[in-house]
Amino acid sequence: MEIRQETREFWERAGAVKTFTHPLDPELLHAYVPPDVPVLDYGCGYGRLTAELVAAGYADVRGVDVSRALVERGRREHPGVRIEHWAGLPLPFGDGSFGAALLFAVLTCVPGSGEQREIVAELGRVVRPGGVLYLSDMPLQRDRWDVARYEAYAGRFGTYGVFGTSDGGVFRHHEPDRLRGLVRAHGFTVEAERTDMVPTLDGRTAERLQLIGRRRG
Ligand SMILES: C[S@@+](CC[C@H](N)C(=O)[O-])C[C@H]1O[C@@H](n2cnc3c(N)ncnc32)[C@H](O)[C@@H]1O
């Protein structure tokens, strides 16, 4: 499944004008991410959560995104917040530069397992030992409508949980154990997890899974 180029183009056009809704959980954030550590918001989009972190008192926050259009929008909407465009990996940061990294609703936009591994491995490199990966994403849903679309698209994309949208997006919902394994395989211990219901990009409500990974020393 190599659809990287198409999905990148989507995030420059239709994806770049969407309103993102996947919320930060302030309780988890404050319990695991101290306000005085450098924080990376990877896949920050238009800097919605980057700006929220700054407003919450986090002193050293930077957002990075692959979409030039979303970064430009973020700079317009949140002047003064550090939001940078970086199209590939590795990131332009040294090993252990950050005390925490956010990965919010990004893996749902990355259909390929290999590309997902590259992202989490890179966050394992830039988060220092003892630091935190705060990941929030969409597990496989159990409702009939979602199950029907997983089945309808499984043949086309070859991976259960990957589906397309009418505006050209390709998304993935994840087997929770695979997500936990991804985090563990790249240097983190899963220290906490939580599920709740959140609004989605298409105006519905769906279950999400939050994982707190602690970077092993
Ligand atoms: C649903 S948005 C979430 C943005 C932000 N984290 C938030 O919650 O507001 C998904 C983000 O993932 C980025 N993205 C899409 N494909 C990606 C990829 N292959 N690698 C890294 N980021 C990607 C998009 O540019 C977009 O900003």
The ligand as a MOL file (V3000), in Angstrom:
LIG
                    3D

  0  0  0     0  0            999 V3000
M  V30 BEGIN CTAB
M  V30 COUNTS 27 29 0 0 0
M  V30 BEGIN ATOM
M  V30 1 C -6.2710 15.4870 11.5810 0
M  V30 2 S -4.8640 16.5060 11.4230 0 CHG=1
M  V30 3 C -4.4500 16.7530 13.1290 0
M  V30 4 C -3.6640 18.0170 13.3340 0
M  V30 5 C -3.3470 18.3400 14.7890 0
M  V30 6 N -2.5430 17.3050 15.3980 0
M  V30 7 C -4.6070 18.5850 15.5680 0
M  V30 8 O -5.0220 17.6700 16.3030 0
M  V30 9 O -5.1690 19.6700 15.4280 0 CHG=-1
M  V30 10 C -3.6200 15.4050 10.8510 0
M  V30 11 C -2.2920 16.0290 10.5320 0
M  V30 12 O -1.3900 15.0240 10.0980 0
M  V30 13 C -0.5810 15.5330 9.0610 0
M  V30 14 N -0.1490 14.4170 8.2130 0
M  V30 15 C -0.8250 13.8450 7.2050 0
M  V30 16 N -0.1040 12.8640 6.6360 0
M  V30 17 C 1.0650 12.8140 7.3270 0
M  V30 18 C 2.2210 12.0230 7.2170 0
M  V30 19 N 2.3120 11.0670 6.3000 0
M  V30 20 N 3.2390 12.2350 8.0750 0
M  V30 21 C 3.1290 13.2070 9.0190 0
M  V30 22 N 2.0570 13.9890 9.1760 0
M  V30 23 C 1.0280 13.8010 8.3360 0
M  V30 24 C -1.4840 16.5010 8.3140 0
M  V30 25 O -0.7440 17.4630 7.5870 0
M  V30 26 C -2.3430 17.0790 9.4210 0
M  V30 27 O -1.8280 18.2690 9.9050 0
M  V30 END ATOM
M  V30 BEGIN BOND
M  V30 1 1 1 2
M  V30 2 1 2 3
M  V30 3 1 2 10
M  V30 4 1 3 4
M  V30 5 1 4 5
M  V30 6 1 5 6
M  V30 7 1 5 7
M  V30 8 2 7 8
M  V30 9 1 7 9
M  V30 10 1 10 11
M  V30 11 1 11 12
M  V30 12 1 11 26
M  V30 13 1 12 13
M  V30 14 1 13 14
M  V30 15 1 13 24
M  V30 16 1 14 15
M  V30 17 1 14 23
M  V30 18 2 15 16
M  V30 19 1 16 17
M  V30 20 1 17 18
M  V30 21 2 17 23
M  V30 22 1 18 19
M  V30 23 2 18 20
M  V30 24 1 20 21
M  V30 25 2 21 22
M  V30 26 1 22 23
M  V30 27 1 24 25
M  V30 28 1 24 26
M  V30 29 1 26 27
M  V30 END BOND
M  V30 END CTAB
M  END
